[in-house]
């Protein structure tokens, strides 16, 4: 009878260790993967909300252009991708400011 009680207590202690290990793994994933991604998404959202006409941008598809007009009602932006060539893209597809990405000599 005593050996059965000891075995039951040992089994419960092992479960607690496993639970602590899972919590530790989740905490590590949070600090190294999830948190930086959320910060990056917040930066992108702030960039998209602060767009101004004349800004040089890159779309999610890799198209470089200059913002010509912003339509807040439709959430679209008109980009000039070449002289006289203007396309309309969704505002959320703009991800980067070209000026901030070009390396300085």
N, CA and C atoms as a LAMMPS dump frame, in Angstrom:
ITEM: TIMESTEP
0
ITEM: NUMBER OF ATOMS
315
ITEM: BOX BOUNDS ff ff ff
-5.0000000000000000e+02 5.0000000000000000e+02
-5.0000000000000000e+02 5.0000000000000000e+02
-5.0000000000000000e+02 5.0000000000000000e+02
ITEM: ATOMS id mol type element x y z
1 1 1 N 0.815 -1.182 0
2 1 2 C 0 0 0
3 1 3 C 0.87 1.262 0
4 2 1 N 1.935 1.245 0.793
5 2 2 C 2.821 2.389 0.88
6 2 3 C 3.542 2.62 -0.441
7 3 1 N 3.928 1.56 -1.118
8 3 2 C 4.622 1.711 -2.394
9 3 3 C 3.701 2.318 -3.449
10 4 1 N 2.408 2.018 -3.387
11 4 2 C 1.462 2.599 -4.343
12 4 3 C 1.307 4.096 -4.103
13 5 1 N 1.303 4.521 -2.844
14 5 2 C 1.204 5.951 -2.529
15 5 3 C 2.453 6.699 -3.008
16 6 1 N 3.626 6.117 -2.789
17 6 2 C 4.865 6.745 -3.233
18 6 3 C 4.909 6.855 -4.761
19 7 1 N 4.449 5.825 -5.447
20 7 2 C 4.423 5.834 -6.904
21 7 3 C 3.478 6.915 -7.413
22 8 1 N 2.325 7.082 -6.766
23 8 2 C 1.361 8.106 -7.172
24 8 3 C 1.937 9.506 -6.954
25 9 1 N 2.653 9.71 -5.857
26 9 2 C 3.245 11.011 -5.588
27 9 3 C 4.354 11.334 -6.592
28 10 1 N 5.149 10.341 -6.953
29 10 2 C 6.217 10.553 -7.933
30 10 3 C 5.643 10.899 -9.299
31 11 1 N 4.541 10.28 -9.676
32 11 2 C 3.915 10.546 -10.966
33 11 3 C 3.384 11.971 -11.011
34 12 1 N 2.831 12.455 -9.931
35 12 2 C 2.306 13.819 -9.902
36 12 3 C 3.432 14.839 -9.997
37 13 1 N 4.535 14.617 -9.364
38 13 2 C 5.673 15.527 -9.432
39 13 3 C 6.234 15.625 -10.832
40 14 1 N 6.233 14.545 -11.569
41 14 2 C 6.719 14.546 -12.948
42 14 3 C 5.828 15.381 -13.845
43 15 1 N 4.537 15.388 -13.571
44 15 2 C 3.599 16.195 -14.362
45 15 3 C 3.83 17.679 -14.154
46 16 1 N 4.176 18.051 -12.945
47 16 2 C 4.423 19.462 -12.65
48 16 3 C 5.688 19.945 -13.367
49 17 1 N 6.689 19.109 -13.418
50 17 2 C 7.917 19.46 -14.13
51 17 3 C 7.661 19.65 -15.617
52 18 1 N 6.824 18.8 -16.172
53 18 2 C 6.476 18.902 -17.587
54 18 3 C 5.714 20.198 -17.86
55 19 1 N 4.829 20.561 -16.961
56 19 2 C 4.057 21.795 -17.107
57 19 3 C 4.987 23.013 -17.057
58 20 1 N 5.93 23.011 -16.134
59 20 2 C 6.887 24.112 -16.04
60 20 3 C 7.748 24.206 -17.299
61 21 1 N 8.118 23.068 -17.84
62 21 2 C 8.92 23.049 -19.062
63 21 3 C 8.13 23.643 -20.239
64 22 1 N 6.861 23.32 -20.345
65 22 2 C 6.019 23.863 -21.41
66 22 3 C 5.876 25.376 -21.275
67 23 1 N 5.702 25.852 -20.051
68 23 2 C 5.591 27.294 -19.807
69 23 3 C 6.907 27.978 -20.189
70 24 1 N 8.026 27.38 -19.86
71 24 2 C 9.324 27.952 -20.204
72 24 3 C 9.519 28.013 -21.719
73 25 1 N 9.129 26.975 -22.418
74 25 2 C 9.254 26.953 -23.879
75 25 3 C 8.379 28.033 -24.495
76 26 1 N 7.153 28.191 -23.998
77 26 2 C 6.265 29.23 -24.52
78 26 3 C 6.855 30.624 -24.262
79 27 1 N 7.421 30.842 -23.079
80 27 2 C 8.019 32.144 -22.751
81 27 3 C 9.19 32.448 -23.684
82 28 1 N 10.005 31.461 -23.959
83 28 2 C 11.138 31.66 -24.868
84 28 3 C 10.637 31.993 -26.268
85 29 1 N 9.627 31.265 -26.755
86 29 2 C 9.057 31.549 -28.069
87 29 3 C 8.469 32.951 -28.109
88 30 1 N 7.812 33.372 -27.038
89 30 2 C 7.198 34.696 -26.979
90 30 3 C 8.266 35.786 -27.142
91 31 1 N 9.361 35.681 -26.389
92 31 2 C 10.37 36.736 -26.416
93 31 3 C 11.21 36.741 -27.686
94 32 1 N 11.418 35.605 -28.32
95 32 2 C 12.282 35.554 -29.484
96 32 3 C 11.556 35.523 -30.822
97 33 1 N 10.264 35.206 -30.829
98 33 2 C 9.561 35.099 -32.103
99 33 3 C 8.33 35.994 -32.177
100 34 1 N 7.419 35.852 -31.254
101 34 2 C 6.136 36.539 -31.35
102 34 3 C 6.272 38.029 -31.073
103 35 1 N 6.96 38.402 -30.018
104 35 2 C 7.087 39.811 -29.632
105 35 3 C 7.788 40.651 -30.704
106 36 1 N 8.915 40.217 -31.274
107 36 2 C 9.538 41.027 -32.335
108 36 3 C 8.645 41.174 -33.572
109 37 1 N 7.894 40.123 -33.904
110 37 2 C 7.006 40.201 -35.06
111 37 3 C 5.895 41.212 -34.815
112 38 1 N 5.351 41.26 -33.603
113 38 2 C 4.316 42.229 -33.283
114 38 3 C 4.859 43.655 -33.341
115 39 1 N 6.093 43.846 -32.887
116 39 2 C 6.703 45.172 -32.956
117 39 3 C 6.888 45.599 -34.409
118 40 1 N 7.32 44.68 -35.265
119 40 2 C 7.523 44.982 -36.682
120 40 3 C 6.197 45.346 -37.35
121 41 1 N 5.123 44.603 -37.037
122 41 2 C 3.813 44.896 -37.603
123 41 3 C 3.315 46.27 -37.152
124 42 1 N 3.599 46.638 -35.924
125 42 2 C 3.204 47.947 -35.412
126 42 3 C 3.952 49.052 -36.162
127 43 1 N 5.245 48.846 -36.426
128 43 2 C 6.031 49.818 -37.194
129 43 3 C 5.467 49.986 -38.603
130 44 1 N 5.091 48.878 -39.239
131 44 2 C 4.53 48.935 -40.59
132 44 3 C 3.212 49.691 -40.575
133 45 1 N 2.344 49.401 -39.603
134 45 2 C 1.065 50.102 -39.489
135 45 3 C 1.28 51.606 -39.298
136 46 1 N 2.232 51.98 -38.442
137 46 2 C 2.523 53.402 -38.23
138 46 3 C 3.035 54.052 -39.508
139 47 1 N 3.88 53.337 -40.264
140 47 2 C 4.381 53.849 -41.542
141 47 3 C 3.23 54.068 -42.521
142 48 1 N 2.318 53.101 -42.617
143 48 2 C 1.2 53.213 -43.541
144 48 3 C 0.275 54.362 -43.168
145 49 1 N 0.088 54.595 -41.884
146 49 2 C -0.778 55.688 -41.448
147 49 3 C -0.126 57.052 -41.61
148 50 1 N 1.206 57.105 -41.661
149 50 2 C 1.92 58.37 -41.777
150 50 3 C 2.331 58.684 -43.218
151 51 1 N 1.815 57.956 -44.189
152 51 2 C 2.18 58.2 -45.588
153 51 3 C 1.809 59.616 -46.014
154 52 1 N 2.654 60.185 -46.847
155 52 2 C 2.392 61.508 -47.396
156 52 3 C 2.653 61.474 -48.894
157 53 1 N 2.05 62.422 -49.598
158 53 2 C 2.29 62.503 -51.036
159 53 3 C 3.753 62.849 -51.267
160 54 1 N 4.352 62.192 -52.237
161 54 2 C 5.752 62.409 -52.545
162 54 3 C 6.686 61.394 -51.904
163 55 1 N 6.158 60.559 -51.003
164 55 2 C 6.985 59.536 -50.355
165 55 3 C 7.365 58.457 -51.362
166 56 1 N 8.59 57.988 -51.277
167 56 2 C 9.043 56.88 -52.124
168 56 3 C 8.837 55.594 -51.327
169 57 1 N 8.119 54.635 -51.923
170 57 2 C 7.737 53.42 -51.215
171 57 3 C 7.973 52.18 -52.065
172 58 1 N 7.854 51.024 -51.409
173 58 2 C 7.907 49.725 -52.067
174 58 3 C 6.636 48.976 -51.679
175 59 1 N 5.994 48.343 -52.642
176 59 2 C 4.798 47.56 -52.343
177 59 3 C 5.197 46.153 -51.914
178 60 1 N 4.223 45.399 -51.44
179 60 2 C 4.467 44.019 -51.052
180 60 3 C 4.912 43.164 -52.217
181 61 1 N 4.546 43.554 -53.434
182 61 2 C 4.94 42.818 -54.628
183 61 3 C 6.287 43.237 -55.188
184 62 1 N 6.93 44.221 -54.543
185 62 2 C 8.255 44.633 -54.977
186 62 3 C 8.264 45.769 -55.983
187 63 1 N 7.153 46.477 -56.137
188 63 2 C 7.091 47.591 -57.074
189 63 3 C 7.501 48.874 -56.353
190 64 1 N 8.492 49.554 -56.897
191 64 2 C 8.953 50.82 -56.337
192 64 3 C 8.159 51.946 -56.983
193 65 1 N 7.808 52.952 -56.182
194 65 2 C 7.072 54.075 -56.735
195 65 3 C 7.036 55.249 -55.784
196 66 1 N 6.406 56.319 -56.278
197 66 2 C 6.244 57.551 -55.508
198 66 3 C 4.759 57.784 -55.289
199 67 1 N 4.381 58.079 -54.06
200 67 2 C 2.968 58.313 -53.729
201 67 3 C 2.523 59.613 -54.381
202 68 1 N 1.461 59.538 -55.188
203 68 2 C 0.91 60.722 -55.841
204 68 3 C -0.361 61.203 -55.159
205 69 1 N -1.206 60.265 -54.71
206 69 2 C -2.46 60.646 -54.07
207 69 3 C -2.873 59.555 -53.112
208 70 1 N -3.457 59.946 -51.975
209 70 2 C -3.943 58.996 -50.969
210 70 3 C -5.441 59.179 -50.83
211 71 1 N -6.195 58.104 -51.003
212 71 2 C -7.645 58.124 -50.843
213 71 3 C -7.987 57.385 -49.553
214 72 1 N -8.239 58.14 -48.489
215 72 2 C -8.514 57.53 -47.183
216 72 3 C -9.856 56.806 -47.165
217 73 1 N -10.828 57.296 -47.929
218 73 2 C -12.155 56.671 -47.942
219 73 3 C -12.086 55.259 -48.516
220 74 1 N -11.329 55.085 -49.594
221 74 2 C -11.214 53.776 -50.243
222 74 3 C -9.999 53.001 -49.747
223 75 1 N -9.171 53.628 -48.908
224 75 2 C -7.951 53.015 -48.374
225 75 3 C -6.996 52.593 -49.5
226 76 1 N -6.89 53.462 -50.512
227 76 2 C -6.01 53.186 -51.646
228 76 3 C -5 54.311 -51.809
229 77 1 N -3.938 54.011 -52.56
230 77 2 C -2.877 54.971 -52.842
231 77 3 C -2.572 54.892 -54.328
232 78 1 N -2.397 56.053 -54.943
233 78 2 C -1.969 56.086 -56.34
234 78 3 C -0.456 56.253 -56.354
235 79 1 N 0.222 55.309 -57.006
236 79 2 C 1.681 55.323 -57.099
237 79 3 C 2.107 55.611 -58.523
238 80 1 N 3.106 56.476 -58.67
239 80 2 C 3.712 56.687 -59.972
240 80 3 C 4.945 55.798 -60.027
241 81 1 N 4.898 54.791 -60.905
242 81 2 C 5.986 53.821 -60.973
243 81 3 C 6.968 54.139 -62.102
244 82 1 N 6.552 54.965 -63.022
245 82 2 C 7.405 55.481 -64.095
246 82 3 C 6.808 56.821 -64.511
247 83 1 N 7.546 57.589 -65.256
248 83 2 C 7.041 58.899 -65.66
249 83 3 C 5.743 58.735 -66.446
250 84 1 N 4.655 59.245 -65.884
251 84 2 C 3.352 59.181 -66.542
252 84 3 C 2.584 57.887 -66.31
253 85 1 N 3.148 56.917 -65.579
254 85 2 C 2.473 55.644 -65.309
255 85 3 C 2.063 55.619 -63.836
256 86 1 N 0.746 55.676 -63.61
257 86 2 C 0.215 55.715 -62.246
258 86 3 C -0.665 54.492 -62.035
259 87 1 N -0.423 53.786 -60.932
260 87 2 C -1.254 52.63 -60.583
261 87 3 C -1.899 52.882 -59.224
262 88 1 N -3.004 52.198 -58.995
263 88 2 C -3.699 52.297 -57.711
264 88 3 C -3.486 51.005 -56.948
265 89 1 N -3.012 51.105 -55.709
266 89 2 C -2.778 49.938 -54.871
267 89 3 C -3.446 50.138 -53.523
268 90 1 N -3.69 49.042 -52.851
269 90 2 C -4.241 49.096 -51.503
270 90 3 C -3.187 49.661 -50.556
271 91 1 N -3.613 50.502 -49.647
272 91 2 C -2.674 51.16 -48.73
273 91 3 C -1.935 50.151 -47.855
274 92 1 N -2.586 49.045 -47.521
275 92 2 C -1.958 48.046 -46.652
276 92 3 C -0.89 47.225 -47.363
277 93 1 N -0.752 47.376 -48.682
278 93 2 C 0.283 46.625 -49.397
279 93 3 C 1.612 47.375 -49.441
280 94 1 N 1.661 48.563 -48.867
281 94 2 C 2.908 49.332 -48.831
282 94 3 C 3.656 48.993 -47.56
283 95 1 N 4.906 48.56 -47.712
284 95 2 C 5.64 48.041 -46.567
285 95 3 C 6.891 48.799 -46.19
286 96 1 N 7.496 49.541 -47.084
287 96 2 C 8.784 50.11 -46.727
288 96 3 C 8.97 51.47 -47.365
289 97 1 N 9.775 52.278 -46.721
290 97 2 C 10.172 53.57 -47.242
291 97 3 C 11.524 53.378 -47.903
292 98 1 N 11.615 53.699 -49.185
293 98 2 C 12.84 53.463 -49.937
294 98 3 C 13.998 54.259 -49.347
295 99 1 N 13.75 55.469 -48.912
296 99 2 C 14.81 56.322 -48.392
297 99 3 C 15.464 55.723 -47.153
298 100 1 N 14.679 55.031 -46.331
299 100 2 C 15.236 54.45 -45.116
300 100 3 C 15.972 53.145 -45.384
301 101 1 N 15.777 52.539 -46.549
302 101 2 C 16.421 51.257 -46.844
303 101 3 C 17.697 51.387 -47.674
304 102 1 N 17.873 52.503 -48.344
305 102 2 C 19.06 52.619 -49.173
306 102 3 C 20.292 52.808 -48.309
307 103 1 N 21.358 52.042 -48.556
308 103 2 C 22.579 52.189 -47.753
309 103 3 C 23.27 53.514 -48.057
310 104 1 N 23.835 54.089 -47.014
311 104 2 C 24.533 55.366 -47.182
312 104 3 C 26.001 55.096 -47.466
313 105 1 N 26.53 55.816 -48.444
314 105 2 C 27.926 55.619 -48.861
315 105 3 C 28.895 56.238 -47.877
